[in-house]
Amino acid sequence: MSTDPIQLSRRGLMLVLSSPSGAGKSTLARLLLSEERELILSISVTTRQRRPSEVDGQHYHFIGEPAFLRMRDNGELLESAEVHGNYYGTPREPVETALAEGRDVLFDIDWQGTEQLAANESLSGDLVRVFVLPPNFSELKARLERRAEDSTDTIKKRLGNSRTEIGKWTQYDYVIVNEDLGETFPMLRAILRAERMRRERVVGLSEFVDGLLQQAGEMIEGPASAAAEPIAEPVAEPGSTPDAEPGSTPDAEPVGEPAVEPGEEGSEP
Ligand code: 5GP
């Protein structure tokens, strides 16, 4: 009977956080990044003016419009959009590298960018979309004004755009109402942790289950009948849906072999 060590690993996932300005998404993102070592932030390029509190290369890569358009037209951006009158985009290469290494990537992008990622067949299986809402509209306004880093005009424009943004909530897998960070943050973390364990993301699970069933056959029926009568379901073709039967392969190609054993990732909150 085989007693080989369990060889389970998983593909990296793409966690998208979107919200209208002032819903508290950036704070949630910062907390999550500080607690989850396997999660890295996708640092966007933008043509927006840098705020006094922002660091180039850390919050964004601040670039001019010609450089942005060049990157976009050269296919160097995974997605891009005009938001509140400025261009924003996700550089492709760092994301592809991180996913290939089996790491998770966090995206703080708007609904337009999220739509583009979801439409990309080679990425959509790795996408987890979370939408953050404020508890009420006056809180949204108050948070925008408290930040005091944008002009009155900018705040007005962002508030105006928030109606369109809020209207996109059904495009997301999860919606969190961010009233109290102490409650919201554990929810977000729970989403990330559960999504990491989804069957389709675990590489080697089908072989593991086949091995278990082989052992079961040997123990229950004896070696000869186990060999004559396989119990495991046939392995489905790649491209099977997430609802496929146990024993199917993941529906997208594995992009890496991270050495992540179940229970190895960080400590519980
Ligand atoms: P802010 O100017 O407040 O940093 O961001 C404004 C909006 O642009 C936010 O909703 C933010 O999520 C979004 N955003 C930031 N980076 C990107 C990006 O690379 N792509 C897209 N589509 N939206 C982005």
Boltz pocket constraint, residues with backbone or C-beta under 6 A from the ligand:
constraints:
  - pocket:
      binder: B
      contacts: [[A, 17], [A, 18], [A, 19], [A, 20], [A, 21], [A, 44], [A, 45], [A, 48], [A, 79], [A, 80], [A, 81], [A, 83], [A, 84], [A, 88], [A, 89], [A, 90], [A, 108], [A, 109], [A, 110], [A, 111], [A, 112], [A, 113], [A, 114]]
      max_distance: 6.0
